[in-house]
Amino acid sequence: MHLYRQPIILFGIVLPVLIATAIIGGGYLLKSQMVTSFDNKQKTYKTYEQGRLAGLEIESQITRQRHHLDRWNEQLSQETASAVATNLRKIAEHLPGKEIQQTAFERPNATGGFGSAAAQKSSQLRIAFRGTYRTLQRTFLELETRMPQLQLQDFQISPYSTQSSLLNFQVTYTAWEN
Amino acid sequence: MRPAPPSGRAVSLAKTHPLRGFLPVRTEPLPSFPLATFQPPASLNALQQFDQACSILRNTTRASNPAWYQDALELNFQLHIRPNGPHISAFYWDGKKSQWSPGPSFTEEILGDAAKLEPVLTELLRHARAHGASALGVILHIADEFATTELKPELNNPASLPELREAAISDPASILEDSSILAAQASWRVLPYPAAGSEVIGTTVTVTRQYESLLTTLRQIGENANFPIITQALSAPLVALMGLAQSLVPTPDKPFVVILQYPWFTALAFFNEFADLRLIRTLQHRGIRKPTNFHNALATTNASLEFVDPDLFLMPLGQDVDTTLDGTLRARFTNCRIEVLAPPPLDGIPAWCPEPVIAASPPPATPTATSHTLSILREDRWALQDFLPTPREIVEIYPDRSEMRLLRWLQLARVALVLTTVLCLAYFTMGMIDMIRRPEWAFDVLQASAIKGRLAKLNAERQKVDHWNNLLEDRSKAWVNMESLARLFPENGGMLVKSYLHSAKPDSAPGQAKVGFIKEWKILGFARDEALETLNTLNTREGIAAHFSEIARITGNSAFAPNIGNRNITINVRTQENNSFKPVPLEESSTADESTYPFTFDLTIIQRFEATDPMALNVPKAP
């Protein structure tokens, strides 16, 4: 008796379970492969998205500053001494001549000041004035605003004479160049 | 003239059965019904066996109807057929209603003619279904033949009765003394003699296979109609003996003999004083109403068993049996108690046909006689042995009950498995579709390379912007220094500045990406008494920090902000008496006259920017 038991168990449950396991396993394997592939794509995509967003952010920053950079490049490409001289002349046109007088304009050859620590190309300018305090302050304000590449290295103020309101000014700049 | 048929639709046969005894009566084929196409499983391979089992599950009610695997006597609706030679009686038993009713008419002519049998059997099915039965048990009480065959003497061991019982079915020739028997012609069942002192442990009751084809046909009809018809062929005398417990009252401590009067034979059952069976024998009538040597046989058997004046109980079990037998017995056995047993009357069942009632009814709650024999005849089913069971090769075609249950459960399990598989695949598919629908899946890797290059370009540009932003930082401006100086020494503050020196120089830190720087102010001048407090205030960390903060706020130059980044300020003010001081009245003194200032001062401020300060200087060249 029980002649059918083995075939029933074999074909009734063992084989279907094996087939179902194989199908589910195959599906799982396929999905796992897709998940692995998807994870890689997702990483790449995430990197792309991060890069894209970062690019957009950088671009927006750069876009805002690009015209400044262009202007800087233009300024930095000019010869420093002549640019300073030109600017001083333009500034002096709007100031009373008795209150400001350029007494010296030198270009020391030795690299010093901020230029000695940085690899960026730079030059030095030493300029001497005689004039009133406020006029010279306005002059420096104009000059340093027009030429942000000028970094004050040394500054001396001394009285011209005890009876005069004029003072002697001597500034030494480090000028960044492109 | 034969008496009229009793209630229960017993129909008279035309004449005495021509081939009574051991040989099968019917030689012509029975009605043919469509045979099942199922094959013996032994002839099939495993897959075919499973396929056949599934086909049986689908096309039959074997899984849902437990009647297929029950005994006929266990079913609620039964048909009892009792051929006793001259008559074939048939009765329906409705177990739910506990009601007997007349059965269909059977005659030898009907049984022998397929065309006539088929409508009867069809009506049988219809009747069973009309009564709401889900199965029909057909119990054949064979009352037209009864014979015994002795067991081999060497098997005379009471402990071997269970094995003998099995062997009588599977290999009767191995246990019978008569080695010339043909198993295909008859069926044998062991009947034990439980009485102590019996010379043999039992005997075998023999029934021919004359009704086997009828029962086979009935079972086939059931198979074809998908309606369980379960058959069981009983020996009517054995059933009658089983029923003694509800009709016989023996004399205590006295043996007794039960005389079963059937139309074609008389069976004698000898019981000892404990009502245990010692011997059973049969006497054939051979065409007359009683055996010719009955009295002698009874007397000699009594003598051989050493029964002295046993009680004699007569059971007339045929409509036209010899009713004068009790009289002749009283005349011959004068010292014996002679009694005619009459079973309790039952509506619809004649008194001479008690076997269906005995077989279908449960054991009596209050038996009139009790003994080991009467007990085991029912409990061990010695009296209910099936003489014509379904052949083993037919039984084996169908899965057994446990296999059908297993098949059914596994069918449900497979459905669950398929659902699980489909759900899993759906889950996987949905997951895959979800992945495919995302932009990441269709993303072109080349775009990543392109954006990488573009980002590198933008970063380079930003580095350039940052570089120049750093270099062009307002870290040292002349006009801011002048504003600082002007606010440090306000007009009419009692101080006169003699010289002002300022320098800014980077730290020397080779190999660093950024370097800090130091800004230094050195101021010499003259002071009056009222300026000393101002100088003292400046000469504190808070004082100089407040001044720097003010300058940073007014000019917007963050290089003077003392509280951001990583920077610090130190100040040192040194005052001395002015050697050239000449005291003059205040109204006569000039602010530009150095000799009017009683003190000189020397003020030094150092502001240090560390390399980690935001204004620290970039060392590398522009990218």
Contacts between the chains, C-beta under 8 A, distances in Angstrom:
chain1	res1	chain2	res2	distance
A	1	B	396	7.3
A	1	B	400	6.0
A	2	B	400	6.7
A	2	B	402	7.5
A	2	B	403	6.5
A	3	B	41	4.4
A	3	B	42	6.9
A	3	B	49	7.1
A	3	B	396	5.9
A	3	B	399	7.9
A	4	B	41	6.2
A	4	B	49	5.8
A	4	B	50	7.5
A	4	B	53	4.8
A	4	B	399	4.3
A	4	B	400	7.8
A	4	B	403	4.7
A	4	B	407	7.6
A	5	B	402	7.9
A	5	B	403	5.7
A	5	B	406	7.1
A	6	B	46	6.9
A	7	B	46	4.4
A	7	B	47	7.2
A	7	B	49	4.1
A	7	B	50	4.1
A	7	B	53	6.8
A	8	B	50	6.2
A	8	B	53	5.8
A	8	B	399	7.3
A	8	B	403	6.0
A	8	B	406	5.6
A	8	B	407	5.3
A	8	B	410	6.5
A	9	B	406	7.5
A	9	B	410	7.8
A	10	B	46	6.2
A	10	B	50	7.2
A	11	B	46	7.1
A	11	B	47	6.4
A	11	B	50	3.9
A	12	B	50	6.7
A	12	B	406	7.4
A	12	B	407	6.4
A	12	B	410	3.8
A	12	B	411	7.6
A	12	B	413	7.9
A	12	B	414	7.0
A	13	B	410	4.9
A	13	B	413	5.9
A	13	B	414	7.2
A	16	B	414	5.2
A	16	B	417	5.5
A	16	B	418	8.0
A	17	B	417	6.5
A	20	B	417	5.0
A	20	B	418	7.5
A	20	B	420	7.0
A	20	B	421	4.5
A	23	B	421	5.5
A	23	B	425	6.9
A	24	B	420	7.9
A	24	B	421	5.8
A	24	B	424	4.7
A	24	B	425	7.3
A	27	B	424	6.3
A	27	B	425	5.1
A	27	B	428	4.2
A	27	B	429	7.8
A	28	B	424	7.7
A	28	B	428	6.7
A	30	B	428	7.0
A	30	B	432	7.5
A	31	B	428	4.4
A	31	B	431	5.8
A	31	B	432	5.9
A	34	B	432	5.4
A	34	B	435	5.9
A	35	B	431	7.8
A	35	B	435	7.3
A	38	B	435	4.7
A	38	B	438	7.8
A	38	B	440	6.7
A	38	B	441	6.3
A	41	B	440	4.9
A	41	B	441	6.1
A	41	B	443	5.7
A	42	B	440	4.7
A	44	B	440	7.9
A	44	B	443	6.6
A	44	B	445	5.9
A	44	B	448	5.1
A	45	B	439	7.0
A	45	B	440	4.0
A	45	B	443	4.6
A	45	B	448	7.6
A	46	B	440	7.9
A	47	B	448	6.2
A	47	B	452	8.0
A	48	B	443	6.9
A	48	B	447	6.0
A	48	B	448	4.4
A	48	B	451	5.4
A	51	B	448	7.4
A	51	B	451	4.5
A	51	B	452	6.1
A	51	B	454	7.9
A	51	B	455	4.7
A	52	B	451	5.4
A	54	B	455	6.2
A	55	B	451	6.4
A	55	B	454	5.7
A	55	B	455	4.9
A	55	B	458	5.4
A	58	B	455	7.4
A	58	B	458	4.3
A	58	B	459	6.7
A	58	B	461	7.7
A	58	B	462	5.2
A	59	B	458	5.9
A	61	B	462	6.6
A	61	B	465	7.6
A	62	B	458	6.5
A	62	B	461	5.4
A	62	B	462	5.9
A	62	B	465	6.2
A	65	B	465	5.1
A	65	B	469	7.7
A	66	B	465	8.0
A	68	B	465	8.0
A	69	B	464	7.1
A	69	B	465	5.6
A	69	B	468	6.6
A	72	B	468	5.5
A	72	B	472	6.8
A	112	B	505	7.9
A	113	B	504	6.8
A	113	B	505	6.3
A	113	B	506	7.6
A	114	B	476	7.8
A	114	B	504	7.1
A	114	B	505	7.8
A	114	B	506	5.6
A	114	B	517	7.0
A	114	B	617	6.0
A	116	B	505	7.9
A	116	B	506	6.6
A	117	B	506	3.5
A	117	B	507	7.3
A	117	B	508	7.1
A	117	B	515	4.9
A	117	B	517	7.7
A	117	B	617	6.0
A	117	B	619	6.5
A	118	B	471	7.3
A	118	B	506	7.7
A	118	B	515	7.9
A	118	B	617	5.8
A	118	B	618	6.5
A	118	B	619	5.6
A	118	B	620	8.0
A	118	B	621	7.9
A	119	B	619	6.1
A	119	B	620	5.5
A	119	B	621	4.2
A	120	B	467	7.8
A	120	B	471	6.1
A	120	B	618	7.5
A	120	B	620	7.9
A	120	B	621	5.3
A	120	B	622	6.0
A	121	B	621	7.6
A	133	B	482	6.9
A	133	B	486	7.0
A	136	B	482	7.2
A	137	B	478	8.0
A	137	B	479	5.1
A	137	B	482	4.3
A	137	B	483	6.8
A	137	B	486	7.7
A	138	B	479	7.7
A	140	B	477	7.3
A	140	B	478	4.0
A	140	B	479	4.0
A	140	B	482	6.8
A	141	B	479	4.0
A	144	B	477	5.0
A	144	B	478	6.5
A	144	B	479	6.1
A	148	B	472	4.4
A	148	B	474	7.6
A	149	B	471	7.4
A	149	B	472	6.1
A	151	B	475	6.6
A	151	B	476	5.3
A	151	B	504	7.3
A	152	B	476	4.1
A	152	B	477	5.8
A	152	B	478	5.0
A	152	B	481	7.1
A	152	B	502	7.4
A	152	B	504	6.1
A	153	B	476	7.3
A	153	B	503	6.9
A	153	B	504	5.8
A	153	B	505	7.4
A	154	B	501	7.8
A	154	B	502	6.9
A	154	B	503	5.0
A	154	B	504	7.8
A	155	B	478	5.6
A	155	B	481	5.8
A	155	B	500	7.4
A	155	B	501	7.4
A	155	B	502	4.0
A	155	B	503	7.5
A	156	B	499	7.4
A	156	B	500	6.7
A	156	B	501	5.5
A	156	B	502	7.6
A	157	B	482	7.9
A	157	B	485	7.4
A	157	B	497	7.7
A	157	B	499	7.2
A	157	B	500	3.9
A	158	B	498	7.9
A	158	B	499	5.2
A	158	B	500	7.3
A	159	B	498	7.5
A	162	B	592	5.6
A	162	B	593	7.9
A	162	B	594	8.0
A	163	B	592	7.6
A	171	B	478	5.4
A	176	B	471	5.1
A	176	B	472	7.1
A	178	B	622	7.4
